[in-house]
Structure formats: structure tokens, C-alpha cells
Amino acid sequence: MNAPLNLQAPLLELDLLNTLVAIAETGNFSAAAEVVFRTPSAVSMQVKRIEEILGRPVFNRDSRSVTLTVDGEKLLTHARRLLALNRELMAQFISPDIVGEVRLGTVDHLAEQFLPGILKRFNETHPGVAVEVTVEGSMELARRVKAGMLDLAIVTCEVSEYCELPVEVIHREELVWAGLKCGVAVEQTPLPLSVWEEGCVWRKAAIDGLDKIGREFRVNFKSAYTSGQKAALLADLAIAPLPASSCDGNIVQLESKYGLPPLGKYSIGLVKVAEISAPVNAVVDYLRASFAQL
């Protein structure tokens, strides 16, 4: 009698799929290794294992980066789905009581730079918590928290309270003068500025500094959002006070040779309702830990 055929398909371990997703999102093995807490050589071995199981390559490799093959893109979709299902399953056993909705407010530059990654990681550990995000200016966010329209908000601040709500500082960052790379707006008189309205922490630091050194200026571009301020910089219509982390690509920190006043640091803080639920407290704790690592 012939032995029965083993028709069971091989299994791809979740650990392998997690590494595949990390490589796809970071663009290279070294960065992915940091995400999954492995060495680059171990990541390479995991990719080799995936390709051995599938019998085909999942990445195109060159000297500088890796990209997904057509088969790799198909696998990525299923990998994300399986990892999400695993997180949902584990949430039934790990912190099963932390379930609910959190109304979070944030200023726009944090929504653009930091929050997507933070919320992605939070969702992986707390899939039972749905976070609804509102992007607004700091004063408006604080007003909404006080009115009970938001549970908590991340604001930029230099004060100890907003709308009679205490502010918990969770991060401090250098504020710098930014402009177009090789631009000439900084050489103009009066100095053209891109800022927001009265009450903005960045605007106050810039104008107070310029007044102190007697530098003539004019506000010729107003935007409540960093993307709008950056548009003015990219068009070389103005310079702006921005967080150092916002300078990248063609938007650069202006050199000291232009004689602009130092702007110091600004604070990122949390304002929250007095009575917070378990889901809100989980988000607060995660934000504290995430910003502490920046």
C-alpha cells in the first residue's frame, strides 16, 4: 500500500510576515531590522526563508534599496490582513477590558510628522480602541476639550494652562528659522514672514525675537497649517519659524550668517478632560512613552 500523500500547504509564520511588512514600509533591510528587533543578517535569512517556501522572489534588490515584486505585493496585502487578525485575537486575552473610542485632537505638524506612526503602533497593541483624530489649532483644541467635544488634545504651548485646563508637557523641541534651500527671501527688507495669527507660540517667538534686534519685517503669508507655511517657503515668498524636525528636502534651517535671532524651544503638551476612561488613559500613556523617545 502506498503511503498517503501529504497535501497540506506549508505555513508562513507570522514572524516572517511581520518582517516582510517592516521591510516594505521602511524600504531597506537595516531599517526593518530595527523595527523587528533583529540583526540585518537575521532579516535577510527570514526573507530567504519566505522565498524558499513560496518558490519565488518577493523583493527586487539593488545596492541602495529593495522593492516588492508583483508576488511580494500580493503577499504584503495578505500579511497585513493576517497580522491584523492576530492582533485582534490577542486583544481578547491581553487587556480585553480596554475597549472604546477616544476623541483625540492634535496640531497639524504633529499629525503630519509623528502621529501616524504612533497611532499605527498603538493600534497594533490596542486594537479594541478606536481613535478619532481632529486637526486644529492649539487654542481651538483646548476649547473643545473643555467643552467635552474631545477627550484629550496635543497642543504646542509655552504656558501652564489652556482655557483653564492644565497642560502636561510631554516633549520639547528646538524652534528654528526655515526657508527655501538657496532661497533669497531671507535677504529681503522688510523680512517676509509666513506665520499664523496672534496666540501662536511660533509667531510670538519669531516676532519677539525680531523686535528685540530691531529687524524690520512684514507678515505676508498666514496659514493655520504647517503645509500652508511650507508652501510659502517652497515658493521663496517668505521664511518661517518651524520645528527643527520640519526641515527636510528643500526646506532648510537658515544659517546664522543671516543674523536672525535665536528662537529657543517650544513645548508639546497634553490637555485632557478631568475624568478619563481606560481607553483614554491608554492613549495618554502611549503618547507619553512615544514622545519621550523622540
Long-range contacts (C-beta under 8 A, 24 or more apart in sequence): 10-53, 12-50, 12-53, 14-82, 14-83, 14-86, 15-46, 16-46, 16-49, 16-50, 17-75, 17-78, 17-79, 17-82, 17-83, 18-79, 18-83, 19-43, 19-46, 19-47, 20-46, 20-47, 20-50, 20-58, 20-72, 20-75, 20-76, 20-79, 21-76, 21-79, 21-80, 21-83, 23-47, 23-59, 23-66, 24-68, 24-72, 24-76, 27-65, 27-66, 28-64, 28-65, 28-66, 29-66, 50-75, 83-124, 84-127, 87-123, 87-124, 87-125, 87-127, 88-127, 91-126, 91-127, 91-128, 95-126, 95-128, 95-282, 96-128, 97-278, 98-126, 98-128, 98-129, 98-278, 98-279, 98-282, 99-128, 99-129, 99-279, 100-128, 100-129, 100-130, 100-277, 100-278, 100-279, 101-129, 101-130, 101-131, 101-132, 101-279, 102-129, 102-130, 102-131, 102-132, 102-151, 102-152, 102-279, 102-280, 102-283, 103-132, 103-134, 103-149, 103-150, 103-151, 103-152, 104-131, 104-132, 104-133, 104-134, 104-150, 104-151, 104-152, 104-153, 104-154, 104-283, 105-133, 105-134, 105-135, 105-136, 105-141, 105-144, 105-145, 105-150, 105-152, 105-153, 105-154, 105-155, 106-133, 106-134, 106-135, 106-141, 106-153, 106-154, 107-135, 107-136, 107-137, 107-138, 107-141, 107-154, 107-155, 107-156, 108-135, 108-224, 108-225, 108-226, 108-227, 109-226, 109-242, 109-243, 109-246, 110-154, 110-268, 111-135, 112-226, 112-227, 113-245, 113-246, 114-290, 114-291, 114-294, 115-154, 118-286, 118-287, 118-290, 121-286, 121-290, 122-282, 122-283, 122-286, 125-286, 126-279, 126-282, 126-286, 128-279, 129-279, 129-282, 129-283, 131-283, 135-225, 137-196, 137-200, 137-224, 138-162, 138-199, 138-200, 138-201, 139-163, 139-199, 141-271, 142-271, 145-271, 145-272, 145-273, 148-273, 150-273, 151-272, 151-273, 151-276, 151-277, 151-280, 152-270, 152-271, 152-272, 152-273, 152-276, 152-280, 152-283, 152-284, 153-270, 153-271, 153-272, 154-268, 154-269, 154-270, 154-287, 155-268, 155-269, 155-270, 155-271, 156-201, 156-202, 156-266, 156-267, 156-268, 156-269, 157-201, 157-266, 157-267, 157-268, 157-269, 158-201, 158-204, 158-266, 158-267, 162-271, 163-271, 165-271, 165-272, 166-271, 167-267, 167-269, 167-270, 167-271, 168-269, 168-270, 168-271, 168-272, 169-267, 169-268, 169-269, 170-268, 170-269, 170-270, 170-287, 170-288, 170-291, 170-292, 171-267, 171-268, 171-291, 171-292, 171-294, 172-265, 172-266, 172-267, 172-268, 173-243, 173-244, 173-245, 173-265, 173-266, 173-268, 173-294, 174-243, 174-244, 174-263, 174-264, 174-265, 175-202, 175-205, 175-241, 175-242, 175-243, 175-244, 175-263, 175-264, 175-265, 175-266, 176-241, 176-242, 176-243, 176-244, 176-247, 176-253, 176-254, 176-263, 177-206, 177-239, 177-240, 177-241, 177-253, 177-254, 177-258, 177-260, 177-263, 178-233, 178-239, 178-240, 178-241, 178-242, 178-246, 178-247, 178-251, 178-252, 178-253, 178-254, 179-233, 179-236, 179-238, 179-239, 179-240, 179-251, 179-252, 179-254, 180-233, 180-234, 180-235, 180-236, 180-250, 180-251, 180-252, 181-249, 181-250, 181-251, 181-252, 183-233, 183-236, 183-239, 184-236, 185-233, 185-236, 185-237, 185-238, 185-239, 186-239, 186-254, 186-258, 186-260, 187-258, 189-216, 190-216, 190-217, 190-218, 191-215, 191-216, 191-217, 191-218, 191-239, 192-217, 192-218, 192-220, 192-221, 192-237, 192-238, 192-239, 193-217, 193-218, 193-219, 193-220, 193-221, 193-238, 193-239, 193-240, 194-219, 194-220, 194-221, 194-222, 194-223, 194-228, 194-229, 194-232, 194-233, 194-237, 194-238, 194-239, 194-240, 195-219, 195-221, 195-222, 195-229, 195-240, 195-241, 196-222, 196-223, 196-224, 196-229, 197-222, 197-224, 201-266, 202-240, 202-241, 202-242, 202-263, 202-266, 203-241, 205-241, 205-263, 205-264, 205-266, 206-240, 206-241, 206-263, 209-260, 209-261, 209-262, 209-263, 210-260, 210-261, 212-261, 213-259, 213-261, 215-259, 215-260, 215-261
